[in-house]
Amino acid sequence: MNRTVYFIVCLLCLGVTMSASAATQAYRASLLYFTADPTRDANATHYLEDGLLLIRDGHVVAASDYASVPAAQRRQLTITDYRGKLLLPGFVDTHIHFPQTEMIASYGEQLLEWLNSYTFPTERKFADAGYARQRAGFFIDELLRNGTTTALVFATVHPQSVDALFEAAAAKQMRLIAGKVLMDRNAPDYLRDTAQRGYDESRALIRKWHHHGRLLYAVTPRFAPTSTPQQLALAGKLLQEFPDVYLQTHLSENKNEIAWVKSLFPERKGYLDVYDHYGLAGPRSLFAHAIHLEDGEAQTLAARGAAVAFCPTSNLFLGSGLFRLHPLKQAGVRVGLGTDVGAGTSFSMLQTLNEGYKVQQLQGEKLSAREGLYQATLGGAEALQLADRIGSFQPGREADFVVLEWGATPLQQLRQSQARTLDDRLFALMMQGDDRNVVATYVNGEQAYRRP
């Protein structure tokens, strides 16, 4: 089917007629999206130098070459002109901590010391609902300012922190997944719940927020050392009672952490086996980091259908180690990209990819711009089991997208002027880009951020 016929068929299938075109939003720009992992499918990259993206009722109608759209149809549309800029599906951040926003770039510790020195004292403040609302609004705005339209987010142990975050996301119509932290041991008294209270509060939050608009819930034990066996068992019970909720936690980030887990759970074969034993490893489970996996653990993740989050900025910042991206993908594990703020040092997925490229270089591996941008969009959606809803410009997908400037600074502009291929342009954008390149962010078909 040629592009002109395809475009018209898409309009008709979604009920877009000439008389209804006033309700159809149209955007003219360069369009880039993926329909599969470009490292596995040579036809997965879709780039339209002069493209037209049509949106209706918060969903993609069609992405087509501008010239292939009949002139009569174009005259019926009000077109937002972003020529010279790049439209991508909104970025998907698969691991981030909203209460840690204010402690980003805190000096001098590795994981366990960092938690005690910075994280726990900061999260204590979120017992105050008003404080939590203030920080939640800032957090959501910062995501959008960086072009991130979906995120998997840790709140704190306080239910009011979850309420504040979901309220702020709902006001922007965002697709957001979040949950209350479960933590009933090895933490300060002021941050501990109990196994039963954690279960009861999580259950109430699931009933309140899961599938509320575009919001989804994640059962959220911080990590194995801060939950008793009873709490982990009750987390597994929640997953049985609500089969379509998510599970998010941490796995094998730091070697001292792994040794601690083994001392706390000597009856288990290893760190991942702790989660697996309690029914926490499944298709909607996402484990952050997974740097120091032991023999057989990648295969177990793949067998359970679980995903992991690659968080290069925090892994480097905390000195945790180097993530083995390609071996995990080759083992059949789905991988998303995570900023992991506040150990991660930027909300920008472009900056996160910059660090991700370096992590692969240190291991003698490569991370191309196509693979990187796939991981930040459709790859993240696949990791979250949401590829049928977000992550591409295929018809029917939810209309979350970001408008990027190719060159936001004189140096970026100089570099772009020397690029001769699409891959070179995209790689320069990935390595030099940040929030300054974000011109606008659209959520559910509506502009949610525009650069001043």
N, C-alpha and C positions, 0 to 999 in steps of 0.2 A: 504494500500500500504506500503510495507516495505521500509526502508530508502535507500537501494541500488537502488531499482526501482525508488523511488521518486527522488533521486539525478540525475539519468540518464534522467528521463522525464523532469526535470527542465532544464537540459543542452539542450536537443533537442528542447524544447519549445522556448528557447531564442536563438536558432541558434548556440549553442556552440558545435562544432564538434572537433574531434581530430586535424584536420588540422588548426582549428582556435584557438587552445588552447593557442598559444603564446600570444594572446590578452586577455587571461583570467588571472586575478590575483587571487592567492590562498593564504590563510592565515591559518596557523595551530595554534590553541590555545584553551583554554577553552572559550566557547561562552555562553552568557546569553542574552536572550531577552524575551519580553512579547508579547502576542497576545491579551490580555485584562487585565483588572484590576484584579490582583491576589486575592484581597479581595472578589471578586465576582465570580471568575471562578477558581476552583482548578486546572484546566488544562492549565492555561494561562502562566505559567512559563516554559520556554524552556531553559534547561541547558545541554550543551554537554561538558563533562570533557575534552575529546580530540576531538575537532571539526575541521571542515574544512569549511571556508567561501570562496565562489567563487564570484568574482566580474567581471563584463564585461560592458564596455561602461558606467561606472559610476553607475551601478545598481547591486543589489544583484541577483545572479543566484540561489544560494542554500546555505543553512547552514545545514551541515550533520555531523554525526559521521565520524571521519577520517577512522576508520576501515571498514565502510560500503561502502566506495568509492572503486570501482574495482582497483586493483593494476595497471592494464594497463592504466587506466585513470590517476592515480596519477603520473605515469612516464612521462606523456605528459605535466604535469604542472610544472611551476616554483613556488615553495611554499616558502613563507616567514614564517620562523619558529618562532612563539611566544609561544612555549610550556612553561608552567609554569606561563603564564600571562592570563589575562582575557580580552576578547573583548566584548564590549557593544556597542549598537547603540549610536551615538553621543548625548551628553546632549543637552536638549532643555531648554533655559532660557526664560521664558515668561514675564519677566519684568526687564528692566535694562536701565540706563541712560548713554549714552556714554560720554557726556561732563562732567559728574561728576566723572570720573575716577581719576582725579588729586586731588579731595577734599575728597577722601575716608578717613575715620577715623578722621573726624573733630569733635572737642570736644564740648560737653556740652549743646546741645539744643534739644528741641522737634520739631515736624514737622514745624509749622509755623515760629518759630524763626529761625530754621535751614535753611529754604528757604531764608529768608532775610539776614542771617549772612554769609552764605556760597554759596548757590546754585546760586542765581541771580548774584552776582559779578563774579563767575567763568564762568557762561554761557555767560557773556558779551564778553569774549575773542574770542568767536567763530564767531563774525562778521568778523574776519580776516580769509579769506579762507585758507591761508597758515598754520595758526595755527590749523585750523580745520582739515586739511589733516594730519598734524603731529600727532595730538591726535587720529584721526581715525585709522591710521596705528597701533599705540600702542594698541588701544582698541581691534581691530580685532586679533592682535597677542596674546593678553592676554586671549581672549576667547579661542582660539585654544590651548594655553598652558595649559588650564584647562580642555580641552576635550569637550568644548561647540562648537557645529557645527551649531546650529540654535538659533537665539535670536529675540525677539520682543523688539525694541529699541526706546527710546526717543532721538531725536537730540535736537536742540535748536530752537528758533524762526527764526533763520537765514536759508534761503534756502541753502546757501553754506555749512552749516554744514551737511545737508542731502546729498548733492552731494558728499562731502568728505567721508562720511560713506559708501555710496553705492559704490563709486569707490574702496574703500579699500576692501569691501566684494566681489565685482565682480572679483577683481584680484585673490582672493582665491577660486572662484566659490562657494561661500557659499550661502545657503538659509537663507536670512535675511529679516526681516520685520521691517520697520522703517518709521518715519514721522517727519515732521516739527511741532514743538510745536505751538499751537494756544493760544494766550494770549493777550487780548486787554483791560484788566483793572486789578487793584489791583496788579500791578507789576511796577518795575522801568520804567521810560520813555524809557531807552535805550533797554529794552527788549519787549516793547509792539508793536504789530502790530495793524491793524484795522480789523474789521470783514470782510470788502471787500478784503483788501490786503491778509489777511490770507487765504481766500477762493481762490483768484486768484493764489497765490503762491503754495498752496497745489494742486490745479488743474493742474498747469504746472508740478509740481513734479510727480504727478500720471502719467501723459502722458509720462513723460521722463523715469521713473524708474519701474513702476508696470509691472511685467512680463518681465522685462529686465533680461535675463538669469534666475537665480533662485531667483531674488529679488522680493519682494512684498511691497506694500505701506500700511501704517496705518494712517488714519486721527487721529490727536493727540492733542485734547484740553488738556492742562496740568491737570486742574481739574475745576469743576464748578465755584469756586470763581474767577478765573482769566479769565473767558470768559463772555461777555455780552450775554443776550438772543439772540441778533442778530447773534453773532458769533456761538453760539450753533445751531441756526436754519440753518445757512449756512453750518456747519459741517454735519448736517443731509441731506442737499441738495447734498453734495458731495457723501454721501453714496447712495443716490437715483440714482445719475448720474453714479456712478461706483459701481455696486452692489457687486463686488467681492473684493473690498478693505476692509481693517480692520479698526476697531475703537479701540484705546487704550486710557485709562485715569485712574484716581484714584477715589476710592470710599471708604468712611467711614473708613479712616485710623486712625483718631485722633478725640477725642470727641470735642475739640475746633473747629476743622475744620467742623464737622457736624453742630454745632451751628451756625457757620458763614454762611454755605450754607443756612440754614433755614432762617437766617436774610436777605439774599440776594434774596431768592426766596420764599417769604412767601405764595405765591399762590399755591405752589406745596406741595404735601403730605409728601415729604421727599427727601433725597439726591438722591436716585435712580430714583425717579419720575421726577427729573429735567432732567436727561439724557433720560429717557423713553419718556417724553413729546416731546422732540426734535428729536425723531427717532434714538437715538444713542444706544439703547439696542437691539442687534440682534445676530444672530448666529456667526457673525465674530467680535463681540465686546468682548474685554477682559478688565476687571476692576481689577486694582491692589489693593490688601489688603482686602477690604470687611470684616474688623474685627468687626465693631460695627453695623452690620445690624439690622434694626428694624423689627417689626412684618410684615410679608408678603413679605419682600424684597427678601429673598432667593427663595420664590415661584415665584416671578416675574422674577428673573434671570433665573430660570429653564424654565419658560413658554416662555421666549424670546429666549432661547437657548444660552444665553450668558455664558461666562466663567470668572473665577477669577484667580488671581495669588496669591499664598501663598508665602510670602516673610519673612521668620522667622528672618533672621539676621537683617534686617532693622527694623522690628517691635520691636525687643528687643532693638536694639541700640538706637532708638528714643523713647523708652518707650511707644509705641503706644498701645500695647495690644496683646492678644493671639488669633490666628486664629483658628476657629472651623472647622477643616478639615472634620471630619467625618459627622457632621450634614449637612454640605453643600453638600457633596457627596450624602448623603442619600436623600437630597431634590431634587437630579437630576441635580445639577450644576457641570459642568466640571471644573476641577481644574488643573492648571499648577503650576510649581515651579519657583520662581523668585529670583535672587540674589539681585536685586534692588540696585546695586552699583550706586552712592556712599553712600547712607545711609546704604546699606548692606556693610559688611566689608570684603567680599571676592568674587572673581570671581568663586571660586570653588563650583560646585554643591554638591560635597561630604561634604564640610564644611557647606553648606546651609542645607543639610539633617541632619547633626549633630545637628544644632540648631533647625530644625523642629521637631526632636525627642523630644527634651527638652520642646518645646512649647506644644506638646501633653501630655507629662508627667505631666506638671503643671496643666493640666485639667483632669487628671485621665484617659487619653487615651493612646493608643500605636501607634507607627509607626514602622512597621517591615521593615527590609531591602528590602524585596521583594516589598512591597508597595512603599517604598521610591524610589527605583531605577526605578520602573514603572513610578512614578510621574515625575522623572527626564528625562525619555526617551519617551515612548509611551504616557504617560499621558499628557506630554507637547504637543506632536504632536496632540493628540485628542483635547486639549484645543484650538489649533490653526487651527483646521479643516484640518490638514495635515497628518493624520494617514495613508492615502493611499499612501503617498510619503516617509515619514521618520518615525523614531522611533522604527523600528524593523528590523529583518533580514529575513522577508518574501520575497519570490521571487518578483522581480520587484521594490522593494523599492530603493530609492536613497542611494548610498553607502557612508554614513557618519558614521564613527565609531571611538571609542577611545580604545586604548590599555592600560590596567592598570596593574601596579605591585601590587600584593597582599600585599607585605610588603616592603615599601620604606625606612624604618628606622629600626634600631635594635629593638626598642620597638614594632613596627608593626610586625616585623618578629617573635619576641617572642610570641606575642599575636596570630598570625596566627598558630604558631606551636602547640598551645594548643587547637585550634578549631577542633571539631570532626564532625561537620555537615556543609553542604553548608550554611544554614541559619546563623550559628555562624560566618563563614568566611565572609559572606557578611555584617553582622552587624558590625563586627570589622572594615572592610574596610570603611563602611559608617561613622562610628564614628571617626576613626583615619585618614582617607584618606584626601588628598588635592592635590595640583598641583604636589607635588613630586611623586605621584603615577602614573602620566600620562607619559607613555613611548612614545606614538605617537598618533597623531590625523590625521584621514583621512577624506577628504572632496571630495565628488563626485568621489570617487574611487582613489584619489591621496593623497599622504602623504603631509599634510600641516604644520605639526609640528613634530619634533622629539626631545626628551629630550637630551640635550648635554651630 
